[in-house]
C-alpha cells in the first residue's frame, strides 16, 4: 500500500511522507535536513507537512533553561499547544530525559513517533513501548494560527 511502510515490529499505517524524514542525522541546534535535534525535527515536519511555523530556539537550546522553555511551550504554558488524551497525526509527544521534560517527537501513527536523539539518526519508534512509555509527559496538539 502506498501509505504504509513496514516497521521491524510489524506493519502499521504510517503516511508515506514519513520515510523522507527517517535517517536524518542528529545535530545539536540542527534545523535542516543536514542535521536536526529533536525540536528541529518537530519544527521541520510541522512546517513542511502541516504548514505550522514554530520558533527555532537555535541559540542556547542545550541549556537546561532553554530545554525547559521548549517543554513549557509544548505544554501550553508559553504557546498555543493543548494537552490531549487521544493522539492524531502531527501531534507532539513530550518525554523526559534525565528526569527533565525536554525530548519531543512527532506522532505518525497511534503509539508511534518520529524522533531523533544524540547518537541516533531520526527514526520511527514506539512512544508507548518499553523504552519510552514511562518517560512520556503527555501528548500535545498545536492549536495556533
JOQUISUL-V466269 format. One record per residue. N is the residue number from 1. RES is the residue in one small letter. D_CENTER is the distance of its C-alpha to the mean C-alpha in Angstrom with 1 decimal. Layout:
# JOQUISUL-V466269
n:N res:RES d_center:D_CENTER
n:N res:RES d_center:D_CENTER
This chain:
# JOQUISUL-V466269
n:1 res:x d_center:24.9
n:2 res:x d_center:23.2
n:3 res:x d_center:20.0
n:4 res:x d_center:19.6
n:5 res:x d_center:18.6
n:6 res:x d_center:19.8
n:7 res:x d_center:17.8
n:8 res:x d_center:20.0
n:9 res:x d_center:20.1
n:10 res:x d_center:21.3
n:11 res:x d_center:20.6
n:12 res:x d_center:18.1
n:13 res:x d_center:17.9
n:14 res:x d_center:14.8
n:15 res:x d_center:15.3
n:16 res:x d_center:17.0
n:17 res:x d_center:15.0
n:18 res:x d_center:12.1
n:19 res:x d_center:14.7
n:20 res:x d_center:14.9
n:21 res:x d_center:11.4
n:22 res:x d_center:12.4
n:23 res:x d_center:14.2
n:24 res:x d_center:13.1
n:25 res:x d_center:14.4
n:26 res:x d_center:13.0
n:27 res:x d_center:14.7
n:28 res:x d_center:14.8
n:29 res:x d_center:14.5
n:30 res:x d_center:13.7
n:31 res:x d_center:13.0
n:32 res:x d_center:14.4
n:33 res:x d_center:14.7
n:34 res:x d_center:17.1
n:35 res:x d_center:14.4
n:36 res:x d_center:11.1
n:37 res:x d_center:9.6
n:38 res:x d_center:6.0
n:39 res:x d_center:6.7
n:40 res:x d_center:8.7
n:41 res:x d_center:6.5
n:42 res:x d_center:4.6
n:43 res:x d_center:8.3
n:44 res:x d_center:9.8
n:45 res:x d_center:8.6
n:46 res:x d_center:9.4
n:47 res:x d_center:12.6
n:48 res:x d_center:13.8
n:49 res:x d_center:13.2
n:50 res:x d_center:13.5
n:51 res:x d_center:15.6
n:52 res:x d_center:13.7
n:53 res:x d_center:14.4
n:54 res:x d_center:12.5
n:55 res:x d_center:14.2
n:56 res:x d_center:13.9
n:57 res:x d_center:14.7
n:58 res:x d_center:16.3
n:59 res:x d_center:19.2
n:60 res:x d_center:19.2
n:61 res:x d_center:15.5
n:62 res:x d_center:16.7
n:63 res:x d_center:18.9
n:64 res:x d_center:18.4
n:65 res:x d_center:19.2
n:66 res:x d_center:16.5
n:67 res:x d_center:13.8
n:68 res:x d_center:15.4
n:69 res:x d_center:15.4
n:70 res:x d_center:11.7
n:71 res:x d_center:11.8
n:72 res:x d_center:14.8
n:73 res:x d_center:13.4
n:74 res:x d_center:10.6
n:75 res:x d_center:13.4
n:76 res:x d_center:15.6
n:77 res:x d_center:18.0
n:78 res:x d_center:17.6
n:79 res:x d_center:16.4
n:80 res:x d_center:16.2
n:81 res:x d_center:13.6
n:82 res:x d_center:15.2
n:83 res:x d_center:14.6
n:84 res:x d_center:15.1
n:85 res:x d_center:16.6
n:86 res:x d_center:16.0
n:87 res:x d_center:12.7
n:88 res:x d_center:12.8
n:89 res:x d_center:11.2
n:90 res:x d_center:8.7
n:91 res:x d_center:8.2
n:92 res:x d_center:5.4
n:93 res:x d_center:6.2
n:94 res:x d_center:7.6
n:95 res:x d_center:9.5
n:96 res:x d_center:12.6
n:97 res:x d_center:13.6
n:98 res:x d_center:17.3
n:99 res:x d_center:17.7
n:100 res:x d_center:15.6
n:101 res:x d_center:12.6
n:102 res:x d_center:10.7
n:103 res:x d_center:7.6
n:104 res:x d_center:4.1
n:105 res:x d_center:1.6
n:106 res:x d_center:3.4
n:107 res:x d_center:6.8
n:108 res:x d_center:9.3
n:109 res:x d_center:12.3
n:110 res:x d_center:13.6
n:111 res:x d_center:12.6
n:112 res:x d_center:10.3
n:113 res:x d_center:6.7
n:114 res:x d_center:5.8
n:115 res:x d_center:5.0
n:116 res:x d_center:7.8
n:117 res:x d_center:10.2
n:118 res:x d_center:13.7
n:119 res:x d_center:16.1
n:120 res:x d_center:13.8
n:121 res:x d_center:13.0
n:122 res:x d_center:9.8
n:123 res:x d_center:10.4
n:124 res:x d_center:10.0
n:125 res:x d_center:10.6
n:126 res:x d_center:11.8
n:127 res:x d_center:10.3
n:128 res:x d_center:13.8
n:129 res:x d_center:15.6
n:130 res:x d_center:17.7
n:131 res:x d_center:15.5
n:132 res:x d_center:12.7
n:133 res:x d_center:14.5
n:134 res:x d_center:16.5
n:135 res:x d_center:13.7
n:136 res:x d_center:11.8
n:137 res:x d_center:12.8
n:138 res:x d_center:12.0
n:139 res:x d_center:10.4
n:140 res:x d_center:10.4
n:141 res:x d_center:11.6
n:142 res:x d_center:12.2
n:143 res:x d_center:16.0
n:144 res:x d_center:17.2
n:145 res:x d_center:19.4
